[in-house]
Amino acid sequence: MAKTKTAFFCNNCGAQSPRWIGKCPSCGEWNTYTEEVIQRADAGTAAKSAMRRNAAPVLITEISPGNEDRINTQNQELNRVLGGGLVPGSLVLIGGEPGIGKSTLMLQVALTISDRKVLYVSGEESEQQIRMRAERLGMGRNECYILTETATSEILRHINALHPGIVIIDSIQTLTTDSIDASAGSISQIRETASELQSLAKSASIPVFLIGHITKEGTLAGPKLLEHMVDTVLQFEGDRNYGYRILRSVKNRFGSTSELGIYEMHANGLREVSNPSEILISQHEEPVSGTTVAATVEGLRPMLIETQALVSTAAYGTPQRSSTGFDIRRLNMLLAVLEKRSGFKLGAKDVFLNIAGGLRVDDPATDLAIVASVLSSSVDIPVGNKTCFAAEIGLSGEVRPVTRIEQRVAEAEKLGFDTIVISRLNLKAARSAAKTIKIQPAGKVEEVVRILFG
């Protein structure tokens, strides 16, 4: 008879060790290893026989392409992030902070899909609680089935009886399997339950959504193997002080990982934001210094966002550098370029930067808009309300070109901007896309200063 096998797992990163160790060699954390059962004495032979299947090598040209259409989730922002829709048999993991709206988003999707059965499995809420939320969101159909269960054996039995078109698990940390003698949410339970759901998705061609918790560091809870097992990893994020939520693709085997969807939280659920540029740009009655607009591109979507800067004399001797929604290290680099190449003495001044709307951007094309907002606040001269920027700044002070300048110009023109400042190397492509907007090229930061302030 086989012995019960145990191993030690790191609760922080999921690394495995045959014995207990104080410091994890993978993540460097101390006292994070706990012992868990990885195989019971009576489950070894059965598990091995269940995993064995007859397979033979096949020539790649003889494999059928499988031109199966993607499933329309009736949610255009989710379709965009998934790469055009939900792929049959895929395993999608959605992570986010507690209370950010993961369960609301998934229940909203389950209530709006009209052409197939949806099974919503909840291990955290009762049926009455889900019904209350569904009434608030608006129940538009009767093909959404609710199951409050945490045992995977029972869940799989109900799936085989119901034959749903989509399965939603809320959440993967609450599930348990009989093959592992460990508590729910442990490393081994998450790994085994995800493996069983993966086998279900691939064998029955049923797409499965997994809602996952995140740690205090902002990473998905559970073993890192969980992210490798699933086909798509989506991050649902946002600032609690703002109503906007962003669904960002971190991993996608069937589409781009640079796409994002934008939602606005309301009392009756999440509303899709189809044109975020009009919302993310403030309407000022009169020009304000330190405020500029950047033309960015997230995935295939062009957006105009507002950058706000405040430059003031350091009150306590040591100047402060603060950034919200933008990398503070890149801000320090841009300030050093301004001081070295343009002669602006910013070393003794406080600089505060904010990306309006609670968004976080990492597009290098926002560099020029940030530089313009800092200069505008420093000299207290406002930049025109109808001027936007799209260029990267190099360490030598050169204004570098950016990709997809045609989309940026077209978006700025659509929203009524009359001037866009770009790199001189983007001039030819920008002119081909411009109709009425004025293209203002620049090669150095000094030229941008002359364009803005004469």
VOGU-3710 file (C-alpha; in Angstrom, 3 decimals, decimal comma):
1> maktktaffc> 0,000/0,000/0,000  1,382/3,411/-1,002  2,253/5,928/1,696  0,665/9,323/2,084  2,918/11,899/0,409  3,447/15,350/1,871  5,493/18,362/0,846  6,166/21,885/2,037  4,834/24,844/0,049  5,590/28,564/0,267
11> nncgaqsprw> 2,396/30,485/1,013  3,782/33,530/-0,787  4,976/32,205/-4,152  3,957/28,520/-4,158  7,470/27,087/-4,333  7,715/23,432/-3,238  10,305/21,799/-1,009  10,616/18,242/0,358  11,487/19,633/3,817  10,806/22,726/5,874
21> igkcpscgew> 13,163/25,648/5,316  13,158/29,035/7,008  13,769/31,305/4,004  12,155/30,667/0,635  14,851/30,527/-2,085  12,360/31,720/-4,726  10,823/34,853/-3,200  13,118/35,469/-0,218  10,315/35,508/2,392  10,848/34,020/5,848
31> ntyteeviqr> 8,645/31,449/7,658  6,209/30,947/4,799  6,565/27,150/4,324  3,700/24,932/5,484  3,285/21,163/5,169  0,449/19,883/2,979  -0,672/16,500/1,718  -0,077/16,143/-2,015  -1,322/12,541/-2,397  -3,292/10,324/-0,096
41> adagtaaksa> -2,433/6,673/0,389  -5,601/5,437/-1,344  -5,557/7,892/-4,253  -2,260/7,202/-5,998  -3,174/4,389/-8,372  -6,596/5,756/-9,257  -5,209/9,216/-10,027  -2,487/7,821/-12,275  -4,917/5,634/-14,208  -7,361/8,517/-14,618
51> mrrnaapvli> -4,658/10,780/-16,041  -3,412/8,165/-18,515  -4,826/8,440/-22,028  -4,041/6,936/-25,374  -2,245/9,464/-27,558  -0,129/9,215/-30,695  1,961/11,754/-32,600  0,069/13,446/-35,450  1,497/15,409/-38,371  0,696/19,079/-37,837
61> teispgnedr> -0,722/19,482/-41,343  -3,225/16,688/-40,657  -4,654/18,380/-37,561  -8,034/19,989/-38,154  -7,816/23,799/-37,716  -10,943/23,857/-35,558  -12,526/27,047/-36,882  -14,984/27,308/-34,027  -16,506/30,729/-33,534  -15,851/32,642/-30,353
71> intqnqelnr> -18,682/33,053/-27,862  -20,134/36,547/-27,625  -20,393/37,470/-23,935  -22,755/40,383/-24,767  -20,183/42,606/-23,023  -18,120/44,502/-25,583  -15,361/45,525/-23,163  -14,894/41,917/-22,002  -14,956/40,723/-25,620  -12,241/43,261/-26,459
81> vlggglvpgs> -9,955/42,120/-23,628  -10,476/38,430/-24,456  -9,440/39,088/-28,063  -12,851/39,119/-29,760  -14,906/36,819/-27,552  -14,694/33,758/-25,348  -12,913/30,737/-26,816  -14,728/27,407/-26,210  -12,830/25,193/-23,772  -10,722/28,044/-22,389
91> lvliggepgi> -9,909/28,630/-18,722  -10,027/32,321/-17,731  -8,754/33,591/-14,376  -9,991/36,994/-13,125  -8,187/38,562/-10,172  -8,694/41,774/-8,247  -8,870/43,401/-4,833  -11,763/42,555/-2,490  -14,834/44,640/-3,292  -13,544/45,896/-6,633
101> gkstlmlqva> -16,446/44,280/-8,534  -15,250/40,872/-9,804  -18,406/39,011/-8,734  -20,609/41,851/-9,992  -18,950/41,739/-13,414  -19,278/37,970/-13,732  -22,896/37,871/-12,536  -23,710/40,695/-14,937  -22,189/38,675/-17,784  -24,094/35,562/-16,677
111> ltisdrkvly> -27,401/37,473/-16,723  -26,900/39,008/-20,166  -25,754/35,992/-22,216  -28,908/34,882/-23,987  -27,978/31,993/-26,272  -26,625/29,396/-23,817  -26,954/28,116/-20,259  -24,693/29,654/-17,630  -23,859/27,919/-14,337  -22,721/30,343/-11,620
121> vsgeeseqqi> -21,033/28,400/-8,798  -20,593/30,386/-5,585  -18,677/29,237/-2,556  -18,812/32,596/-0,767  -22,454/33,733/-0,953  -25,855/32,131/-0,427  -28,493/31,808/-3,126  -30,552/34,600/-1,554  -27,595/37,002/-1,557  -26,924/36,324/-5,234
131> rmraerlgmg> -30,631/36,807/-6,023  -30,582/40,203/-4,270  -27,610/41,335/-6,335  -29,174/39,976/-9,522  -32,320/42,045/-8,887  -30,166/45,136/-8,468  -28,309/44,396/-11,719  -31,512/43,577/-13,609  -32,401/39,973/-14,377  -32,852/39,825/-18,113
141> rnecyiltet> -33,040/36,065/-18,627  -33,832/32,754/-16,911  -30,964/30,600/-18,241  -28,608/31,514/-15,404  -28,365/28,693/-12,851  -26,975/29,278/-9,339  -25,138/26,549/-7,415  -23,771/27,099/-3,896  -21,206/24,312/-3,557  -17,492/23,995/-2,823
151> atseilrhin> -16,795/20,275/-3,448  -15,501/19,761/-6,994  -16,996/16,260/-7,173  -20,494/17,697/-6,671  -19,831/20,593/-9,029  -18,685/18,239/-11,802  -21,736/16,024/-11,221  -24,093/18,985/-11,656  -22,215/20,146/-14,751  -22,568/16,718/-16,348
161> alhpgiviid> -26,311/16,759/-15,610  -27,010/20,363/-16,672  -24,629/20,641/-19,686  -24,075/24,415/-19,360  -22,448/26,509/-22,070  -20,379/28,589/-19,610  -19,276/27,908/-16,029  -18,319/30,652/-13,540  -16,523/29,713/-10,310  -16,596/32,251/-7,453
171> siqtlttdsi> -13,988/31,697/-6,191  -11,222/29,167/-6,827  -9,913/29,650/-3,254  -13,128/28,187/-1,785  -13,111/24,870/-3,702  -11,996/21,544/-2,266  -11,307/18,137/-3,771  -11,487/14,704/-2,148  -8,092/13,676/-3,534  -6,248/16,137/-1,265
181> dasagsisqi> -6,507/16,194/2,515  -5,932/19,922/3,029  -7,970/22,995/3,892  -9,677/25,129/1,253  -7,471/27,872/-0,146  -4,230/25,992/0,452  -1,612/25,684/-2,255  -2,331/22,016/-2,964  -6,137/22,474/-3,005  -5,965/25,373/-5,454
191> retaselqsl> -3,628/23,410/-7,710  -5,739/20,248/-7,742  -9,142/21,925/-8,108  -7,848/24,096/-10,949  -6,462/20,975/-12,621  -9,865/19,239/-12,428  -11,632/22,278/-13,901  -9,009/22,489/-16,628  -9,677/18,862/-17,579  -13,410/19,620/-17,676
201> aksasipvfl> -12,933/22,685/-19,905  -10,687/20,900/-22,400  -12,600/17,611/-22,583  -16,136/19,043/-22,753  -15,193/22,275/-24,597  -16,867/24,373/-21,898  -15,304/27,781/-21,128  -14,721/28,276/-17,404  -14,247/31,574/-15,548  -12,296/31,398/-12,290
211> ighitkegtl> -12,521/34,329/-9,872  -9,356/34,561/-7,775  -8,274/36,547/-4,744  -5,100/38,598/-4,642  -2,517/39,017/-1,889  -1,643/42,263/-0,119  1,227/42,694/-2,592  -1,281/42,746/-5,460  -0,428/39,316/-6,935  -2,865/36,448/-7,452
221> agpkllehmv> -3,157/34,259/-4,389  -2,138/30,628/-4,732  0,693/28,861/-6,518  2,291/30,484/-9,535  1,406/27,268/-11,348  -2,233/28,456/-11,386  -1,362/31,295/-13,781  0,523/28,860/-16,025  -2,386/26,410/-16,141  -5,072/28,865/-17,272
231> dtvlqfegdr> -5,339/30,234/-20,812  -6,101/33,835/-19,880  -5,335/35,961/-16,819  -7,364/39,167/-16,417  -6,708/41,798/-13,768  -9,684/43,857/-12,556  -8,368/47,032/-10,980  -9,374/50,552/-10,039  -9,259/53,222/-7,370  -11,948/53,011/-4,694
241> nygyrilrsv> -12,226/56,812/-4,710  -13,169/56,799/-8,400  -16,009/55,102/-10,195  -13,866/53,722/-13,000  -12,714/50,109/-13,229  -10,159/48,714/-15,673  -10,106/45,128/-16,925  -6,557/44,463/-18,079  -5,212/41,376/-19,863  -2,045/40,014/-18,233
251> knrfgstsel> -1,872/36,741/-20,178  -3,892/35,630/-23,188  -3,175/32,624/-25,378  -5,877/33,649/-27,831  -5,353/37,394/-28,155  -3,297/40,457/-27,331  -2,079/41,147/-23,780  -2,117/44,927/-24,265  -5,896/45,322/-24,444  -7,989/46,798/-21,675
261> giyemhangl> -11,657/47,402/-20,994  -13,040/50,347/-19,026  -16,150/50,279/-16,840  -17,917/52,771/-14,619  -19,415/51,552/-11,349  -23,037/52,529/-10,703  -25,647/51,467/-8,168  -27,174/49,103/-10,731  -23,895/47,510/-11,833  -20,990/48,178/-14,154
271> revsnpseil> -21,546/50,339/-17,224  -19,291/49,898/-20,237  -17,342/53,012/-21,233  -17,128/52,936/-25,015  -15,453/56,358/-25,396  -13,214/56,960/-22,362  -11,563/60,060/-23,875  -14,638/62,237/-23,337  -14,831/61,193/-19,673  -11,123/61,372/-18,806
281> isqheepvsg> -10,705/64,953/-20,058  -11,938/67,662/-17,709  -13,847/70,610/-19,110  -12,328/73,840/-17,770  -14,160/77,125/-18,192  -10,819/78,922/-18,390  -7,257/77,688/-19,087  -5,407/76,288/-16,061  -1,623/76,081/-15,790  -0,096/72,654/-15,278
291> ttvaatvegl> -2,805/70,792/-17,209  -2,180/69,095/-20,570  -3,692/66,286/-22,632  -1,774/63,217/-23,864  -2,797/61,022/-26,803  -2,143/57,429/-25,693  -2,887/53,989/-27,117  -3,862/50,997/-24,968  -3,838/47,890/-27,116  -5,779/48,885/-30,222
301> rpmlietqal> -7,724/51,646/-28,473  -6,592/55,299/-28,701  -7,411/57,450/-25,671  -6,870/61,038/-24,627  -6,049/61,473/-20,942  -5,418/64,534/-18,840  -2,132/65,007/-16,966  -1,935/67,472/-14,082  1,295/68,825/-12,578  2,015/71,175/-9,701
311> vstaaygtpq> 5,459/72,729/-9,248  6,092/74,812/-6,121  9,002/75,918/-3,964  10,069/73,273/-1,442  8,760/74,399/1,941  10,870/72,093/4,120  14,218/72,212/2,364  14,073/68,735/0,831  12,041/68,767/-2,427  9,262/66,207/-2,772
321> rsstgfdirr> 8,480/64,072/-5,814  5,029/62,519/-5,913  3,288/60,729/-8,777  -0,196/59,185/-9,024  -0,856/56,948/-12,029  2,647/57,330/-13,486  6,022/55,719/-12,735  7,860/57,927/-10,239  11,256/56,828/-11,579  10,365/57,945/-15,086
331> lnmllavlek> 9,129/61,268/-13,691  12,501/61,800/-12,017  14,210/61,046/-15,333  12,064/63,608/-17,181  12,774/66,243/-14,522  16,516/65,588/-14,859  16,263/66,014/-18,648  14,434/69,327/-18,213  17,061/70,639/-15,825  20,014/69,473/-17,903
341> rsgfklgakd> 18,782/70,238/-21,431  16,338/73,135/-20,978  17,833/75,074/-18,089  14,774/74,840/-15,814  15,929/74,742/-12,185  13,610/72,150/-10,691  16,032/70,559/-8,219  14,862/72,777/-5,336  11,136/72,569/-6,105  8,360/70,169/-5,174
351> vflniagglr> 6,814/68,378/-8,153  3,464/66,606/-7,925  1,994/64,703/-10,875  -1,460/63,194/-11,272  -3,153/61,265/-14,070  -6,793/62,348/-14,004  -9,527/59,750/-13,569  -7,526/57,364/-11,373  -5,911/55,627/-14,357  -2,403/54,235/-14,424
361> vddpatdlai> -0,526/54,665/-17,709  2,829/53,360/-18,905  2,729/54,530/-22,527  5,997/56,379/-23,362  3,949/58,734/-25,563  2,761/60,527/-22,402  6,301/61,867/-21,772  5,818/65,032/-23,812  2,478/65,859/-22,169  4,012/65,418/-18,708
371> vasvlsssvd> 6,981/67,623/-19,612  4,597/70,281/-20,960  2,446/70,178/-17,808  5,506/70,519/-15,541  6,830/73,454/-17,575  3,393/75,076/-17,629  3,065/74,861/-13,839  6,662/76,037/-13,310  6,191/79,275/-15,290  2,448/79,492/-14,397
381> ipvgnktcfa> 1,390/79,862/-18,028  -1,504/77,646/-19,207  -1,295/75,492/-22,311  -4,128/75,870/-24,821  -7,224/73,758/-24,173  -7,199/72,523/-27,771  -3,575/71,310/-27,795  -2,524/67,723/-27,103  0,805/65,856/-27,125  2,103/62,483/-28,313
391> aeiglsgevr> 5,864/61,834/-28,135  8,559/60,173/-26,046  11,442/62,070/-24,438  15,002/60,711/-24,621  17,832/61,258/-22,160  19,556/63,728/-24,472  16,410/65,831/-24,664  15,302/64,634/-28,102  11,614/64,211/-28,909  11,333/60,613/-30,046
401> pvtrieqrva> 8,655/59,110/-32,340  5,903/56,792/-31,085  3,913/54,012/-32,717  0,409/54,307/-34,198  0,603/58,059/-34,561  -2,217/57,948/-37,127  -4,682/56,618/-34,524  -3,597/59,232/-31,994  -4,042/62,069/-34,484  -7,444/60,783/-35,588
411> eaeklgfdti> -8,683/60,504/-31,979  -7,516/64,038/-31,151  -9,188/65,388/-34,278  -12,426/63,543/-33,481  -12,613/65,187/-30,051  -12,140/68,694/-31,430  -8,446/69,404/-30,766  -6,907/71,832/-33,245  -3,176/71,202/-32,550  -1,100/68,118/-31,717
421> visrlnlkaa> 2,614/68,309/-30,858  4,567/65,266/-32,042  8,091/64,171/-32,916  9,561/65,458/-36,146  10,171/61,837/-37,180  6,422/61,120/-37,035  5,536/64,059/-39,287  4,953/62,167/-42,542  2,662/59,531/-41,030  0,763/62,114/-38,971
431> rsaaktikiq> 0,056/64,346/-41,969  -1,434/61,418/-43,864  -4,009/60,935/-41,073  -4,732/64,613/-40,334  -7,620/66,430/-42,015  -8,235/69,645/-40,102  -5,924/69,354/-37,075  -2,614/71,232/-37,126  0,520/69,071/-36,819  3,276/70,759/-34,780
441> pagkveevvr> 6,587/68,827/-35,041  9,468/69,141/-32,570  12,943/67,625/-32,436  14,221/68,817/-29,022  12,704/69,782/-25,695  13,926/73,347/-26,286  11,708/73,531/-29,365  8,693/72,433/-27,312  9,372/75,300/-24,879  9,415/77,801/-27,760
451> ilfg> 6,222/76,317/-29,235  4,342/76,610/-25,943  5,659/79,839/-24,465  7,384/81,650/-27,359
//
